[in-house]
Amino acid sequence: MTRFETPQVAVIGAGEIGRGWAAICVAAGWPVTLYEPDAEVLNTAMDAITDRVQALVDLRRADATIAEEALNKVIVGRSLLQAVGEAGWIIECLPDDLPAKVKALHLTEQVARRAAVLTSSSSAFTPTDLAARLEHPQQLLVLHSMLPVELIPLVEVVPGPQTNPEAVEDIRFWLSMLGRAPIVLKKEISGSVAARFAAALWRECIQLVLDGVLDVEDVDRAVSLGPALGWAAGGPHLERHLAAGEWGAEMYLGQSLANSERVWNSLAGWSKLEPEAHQRFIKAVVRAYSDHTAELRSARDHRLVRMLEALNG
């Protein structure tokens, strides 16, 4: 097959991320096989994927007829061979446990087609980490997506030093066909890019809660109705550049950096929360949101779709 043909997709791992990828591909009408070694996870996987596909239809992100036809053709593999044997694109979505992922990728390679592109969904590990037991690391890339996978379009594509450029172009093209927004990293870096953004901001958000500056809800409100709006419309660098206006980017950015340097000195600098702080923060989030999680998720998803429609307008 060529990259211009719809690939047979195999999703390995039916957790949160695997279900999202399966829903994206099914909603587009692509043929999907699913493999999940944990029977307990597998028991609820198809119902969850069906719900997500229906949600995409309800949100007008998918055509009902195309999605229903593809959903009825999803194959749940009884073995890894049955799941990946005919696939052109294999998406490994197991939890971020390095030995488990390395083993799964090795076993997958043994039964996959030689030309299949193998992608690992990971926010923690690089292709070099994951290719330790592969005979053909040139077919491996890391994909990092944001949650919910089926709604947020950004996908980071991370090639390894040995990755075949053709495999990169295949994945970039397929992701674009699925309505994703792929960005290709020029080199490996721990946590890719989006996870680093999220980790840096979240650390400061956690500290503000622990210090009693704001409660959980108000921290979220401050981010979502403040800088996140500007970043969504253009990103942090463009936002700062446009803010310079007639003053000129060089002068404004220089002053802005100087002001930021003063703030940076007071930001949270820890790399690990102490157990007491860890538990205190988790309890604060549970108190804030656990009684109405389903309603919050539905509202969040509808807002995301409206924002994406506006940004694409």
Buried (B, 14 or more C-beta within 10 A) or exposed (E): EEBEEBBBBBBBBBBEBBBBBBBBBBBBBBBBBBBBEEEEBBEEBBEBBBEBBBBBBEBEBBBBEBBBEBBEEBBBBEEBBBBBBBBBBBBBBBEEEEEEBBBBBBBBBEBBBEEBBBBBBBBBBBBBBBBBEBEBBBBBBBBBBBEBBBBBBEBBBBBBEBBBEEBBEBBBBBBEBBBBEBBBBEEBEEBBBBBEBBEEBEBBBBBBBBEEEBBBEEBBEBBEEEEBEBBBEEEEEEBBBEEBEEEEBEEBBEEBEEEEEEEEEEEBEEEEBEEEBEEBBEEBBEEBBEEEEEEEEEEEBEEBBEBBEEEEE
